[in-house]
Amino acid sequence: MIEEELRRALAALVDGLPPRQAAGAVERLMTGYRAKNGAAPVLRDRADVVAYAAYRMPATFAAVAAALEALAVRTQG
């Protein structure tokens, strides 16, 4: 299943990244979002990329999956 593959890929990315570094990157990204009113994030290094993927990708995946499922239901009739 794609969702499980996504989880494994994210776990592999996060593996080896010190928790404090990941937490700091997430905090920087969240602060940047708040300050820029939703402007695109600035990913400065691998820690930022990994933190962004781990923090945002699961929710983005779920939202896209729900939208595609709703579309499929509406277009089947």
N, C-alpha and C positions, 0 to 999 in steps of 0.2 A: 504494500500500500504506500502511496506517495507520502502520506503524513508520517508514517514510521521512517521512511527514508530521509525525510526532512529532519526529523528528530535526531537520527543517527549522524547525519552530516553536521548538524549544529553542535552535537556533543563532541564530535571529532575536532571541530574548530575551536571550541572552548577548552578542550583538553590541553593542558600545558600553559594556559594563560592564567597568571596569578589572580586569585579572586579580587584582591585589592585593585589591581590594574583594570580588571573588567568593570568593577563597580565604579571606579573613577571615570572610566570612559563613558559609561552609561549616564552618570551624573552630568558630565560635560555636555553630552548630546542633549539631554533633557533640558538643561539650562539654556543651551543654544536654541532649542525649539521655542522655549518660552520667550526669550529675548527677541527672536526674529519673527514671531507670530507665524510659525509654521513654515518658514523658509527651509529649503533643502539643507540637510546636515552637511557639515564639513568633516569628512573622515580623514583624519590626519595620519593615522598609522594603522598597523594590523590590529591593535587592541581596539581602536574605534570601529573598524570594520566588523570584527567579531562581536563586539558589544552591540552594535546596531543590529546585526543579523540575529543574535540571540534574543534581543529585547523586542524587536519589531516583527521579525519574520513570522513567528507563530500566529500572531494576531492578524497579520496581513493575509497569511495563508487561509485562516479560518474565514475571514471576510470574503475573500475571492471565492472560496469553495461554496459558501452560503449563497452568494450572488449567482454563481453558475447553476447551483441546484434550483434556485428560484426561477431562473431563466428556463431551465429544462422543463420544469413543471408547467410553466405558462405556455411553452411552445409545443407541448405534446398534444394539445387539444386541437 
